[in-house]
Amino acid sequence: MPFRFQEEIATADIAFEAWGVTREELFIASADALLHTMAAAPEQVARRQELTILLEHTELDLLLFSFLQELIFYKDARRLLLHADAVKIDQDTDTIRLEAFVSGELIDAERHHPLVDVKAVTLHRFQVEFRDSLWQAVVELDV
């Protein structure tokens, strides 16, 4: 599992570190950590509805921030828990573009066993960097 929870970073919130060999793997691992934060049985979230998320930003860290916020938005607005199935990141001189293919289903408390209601991603200690041949992120969630 390419993420781990960081209990010593946050006491009232939940923090995790995620990593991947590519930026795309980092984004998928971060989305997986988010889903594991919200549901005790994320493997029970069936891939019944498919969506495409298109985002762009000038900074990679803020693109990850926006991506995770978008997943939280779908949870709040449409009651959807989503897996990040594939992520494609393209970059030109000024803009980094993300195309994410996500799938999931409506929240079912009996099957998904909700853990906490994630309200938002915070910028507190938020970090994305390439270190030791891996893309790594530290993310703190407001719960």
Secondary structure as GFF3:
##gff-version 3
##sequence-region A 1 143
A	DSSP	beta_strand	3	5	.	.	.	ID=ss1
A	DSSP	beta_strand	14	20	.	.	.	ID=ss2
A	DSSP	alpha_helix	23	38	.	.	.	ID=ss3
A	DSSP	three_ten_helix	42	44	.	.	.	ID=ss4
A	DSSP	beta_strand	49	57	.	.	.	ID=ss5
A	DSSP	alpha_helix	60	78	.	.	.	ID=ss6
A	DSSP	beta_strand	80	91	.	.	.	ID=ss7
A	DSSP	beta_strand	96	106	.	.	.	ID=ss8
A	DSSP	alpha_helix	109	112	.	.	.	ID=ss9
A	DSSP	beta_strand	120	131	.	.	.	ID=ss10
A	DSSP	beta_strand	134	142	.	.	.	ID=ss11
###
